[in-house]
Amino acid sequence: MAPTDRERAATRRRRLLWAGVLAVAGLALLVVGLTLADGATAWIEVAVAIVLLFISYGVQYVVRRETLHADDERP
């Protein structure tokens, strides 16, 4: 059963929302890790922030790719 256009749009919006949440969390951790934290805690926070930012970028990439190729799937 193929998803309808409305379901695809809702899924796209939900994924973009999660990508935004991950990006904001990653940036907040990065700022805290670079300014307030010290020692091992700072390195852990910066590493987690970078991972969150990469995951956010990956989710955005998938959403864009699905959006671009959705027209190819239509008859």
C-alpha positions as CSV (number, residue, x, y, z in Angstrom):
1,M,0.0,0.0,0.0
2,A,1.6,3.3,-1.1
3,P,1.4,6.2,1.2
4,T,-0.7,9.2,0.1
5,D,0.6,12.7,-0.5
6,R,-0.8,13.8,2.8
7,E,1.0,11.0,4.7
8,R,4.3,11.8,2.9
9,A,4.0,15.4,3.8
10,A,3.3,14.6,7.5
11,T,6.3,12.2,7.6
12,R,8.5,14.8,5.9
13,R,7.4,17.5,8.4
14,R,8.0,15.2,11.4
15,R,11.4,14.2,10.2
16,L,12.4,17.8,9.6
17,L,11.2,18.7,13.1
18,W,13.4,16.0,14.6
19,A,16.3,17.2,12.5
20,G,15.8,20.7,13.9
21,V,15.5,19.4,17.4
22,L,18.7,17.4,17.0
23,A,20.5,20.4,15.5
24,V,19.5,22.8,18.3
25,A,20.5,20.2,21.0
26,G,23.8,19.7,19.2
27,L,24.5,23.4,19.0
28,A,23.6,23.9,22.6
29,L,25.9,21.1,23.7
30,L,28.6,22.5,21.6
31,V,28.3,26.0,23.1
32,V,28.3,24.6,26.6
33,G,31.2,22.2,25.9
34,L,33.3,25.0,24.4
35,T,32.5,27.7,27.0
36,L,31.5,26.4,30.3
37,A,32.7,22.8,30.7
38,D,36.3,21.8,31.3
39,G,38.3,18.6,31.2
40,A,36.8,15.3,30.1
41,T,33.3,16.6,30.4
42,A,33.9,19.2,27.7
43,W,35.4,16.7,25.3
44,I,32.4,14.4,25.8
45,E,29.9,17.2,25.3
46,V,31.7,18.4,22.1
47,A,31.8,14.8,20.8
48,V,28.1,14.2,21.4
49,A,27.3,17.6,19.9
50,I,29.2,16.7,16.7
51,V,27.4,13.4,16.5
52,L,24.0,15.0,17.0
53,L,24.8,17.6,14.2
54,F,25.9,14.8,11.8
55,I,22.7,12.8,12.6
56,S,20.6,16.0,12.0
57,Y,22.3,16.5,8.7
58,G,21.7,12.9,7.7
59,V,18.0,13.1,8.5
60,Q,17.8,16.3,6.4
61,Y,19.6,14.6,3.6
62,V,17.2,11.7,3.6
63,V,14.2,14.0,3.6
64,R,15.5,16.1,0.7
65,R,16.4,13.0,-1.3
66,E,12.9,11.5,-0.7
67,T,11.3,14.8,-1.7
68,L,13.3,15.0,-4.9
69,H,12.7,11.4,-5.9
70,A,9.0,11.4,-5.0
71,D,8.1,12.8,-8.4
72,D,9.9,9.9,-10.1
73,E,7.7,7.3,-8.3
74,R,4.4,8.9,-9.6
75,P,2.9,7.4,-12.7
